[in-house]
């Protein structure tokens, strides 16, 4: 996957998109599972399936994709 290039959203199922939204919002697997009324193992399975569909291996790339699909942006923390 090339960073900054999101796949066609139609590639992902509605539930996969929902998991991505939760990931972009910063929810943990457990919190995502509670909100979606599924097990944390199922959340992990969705994320593994998404990684395979979009061709990425890293959780960081997956997070960047989730944020881009949600219309947000990722900013680096500033040093104080």
C-alpha positions as CSV (number, residue, x, y, z in Angstrom):
1,X,0.0,0.0,0.0
2,X,1.2,3.5,-0.8
3,X,0.7,5.8,2.2
4,X,-1.8,8.6,1.4
5,X,-3.5,6.5,-1.3
6,X,-6.7,5.1,0.1
7,X,-8.3,2.1,-1.6
8,X,-11.8,2.3,-3.1
9,X,-14.1,2.3,0.0
10,X,-16.3,-0.2,-1.8
11,X,-13.6,-2.8,-1.3
12,X,-14.4,-2.9,2.4
13,X,-17.6,-4.3,3.9
14,X,-19.8,-2.0,6.1
15,X,-18.6,-3.8,9.2
16,X,-15.0,-3.4,8.2
17,X,-15.6,0.4,7.6
18,X,-17.2,0.6,11.0
19,X,-14.1,-1.1,12.6
20,X,-11.9,1.4,10.7
21,X,-13.9,4.3,12.1
22,X,-13.4,3.1,15.6
23,X,-9.7,2.6,15.0
24,X,-9.5,6.2,13.6
25,X,-11.3,7.4,16.8
26,X,-8.6,5.8,18.9
27,X,-10.7,3.0,20.4
28,X,-9.1,-0.1,21.6
29,X,-10.0,-3.6,20.3
30,X,-12.0,-4.1,23.5
31,X,-13.9,-0.8,23.3
32,X,-14.6,-1.4,19.6
33,X,-15.9,-4.8,20.4
34,X,-18.2,-3.5,23.0
35,X,-19.6,-0.8,20.8
36,X,-20.1,-3.2,17.9
37,X,-21.4,-6.0,20.2
38,X,-18.8,-8.5,18.9
39,X,-15.7,-10.1,20.5
40,X,-12.3,-8.5,20.5
41,X,-11.2,-11.6,18.5
42,X,-13.7,-10.6,15.8
43,X,-12.3,-7.1,15.7
44,X,-8.8,-8.5,15.2
45,X,-10.2,-10.7,12.4
46,X,-11.8,-7.8,10.7
47,X,-8.5,-5.8,10.9
48,X,-6.5,-8.8,9.5
49,X,-8.9,-9.0,6.6
50,X,-8.7,-5.3,6.0
51,X,-4.9,-5.5,6.0
52,X,-5.0,-8.3,3.4
53,X,-7.5,-6.4,1.2
54,X,-5.6,-3.2,1.1
55,X,-2.2,-4.8,1.0
56,X,-0.6,-3.5,4.1
57,X,1.2,-5.3,7.0
58,X,1.7,-2.7,9.6
59,X,-0.8,-1.4,12.1
60,X,0.6,2.1,11.5
61,X,-0.4,2.0,7.8
62,X,-3.8,0.7,8.8
63,X,-4.2,3.6,11.3
64,X,-3.2,6.1,8.6
65,X,-5.7,4.5,6.2
66,X,-8.5,4.6,8.9
67,X,-7.8,8.3,9.6
68,X,-7.8,9.1,5.8
69,X,-11.1,7.3,5.3
70,X,-12.6,9.2,8.2
71,X,-11.6,12.5,6.7
72,X,-9.3,13.4,9.6
73,X,-5.6,14.0,9.7
74,X,-2.8,12.7,11.8
75,X,-0.5,15.3,13.3
76,X,2.7,14.8,15.2
77,X,2.8,15.9,18.8
78,X,4.7,19.1,19.3
79,X,7.6,19.3,21.7
80,X,7.0,21.5,24.7
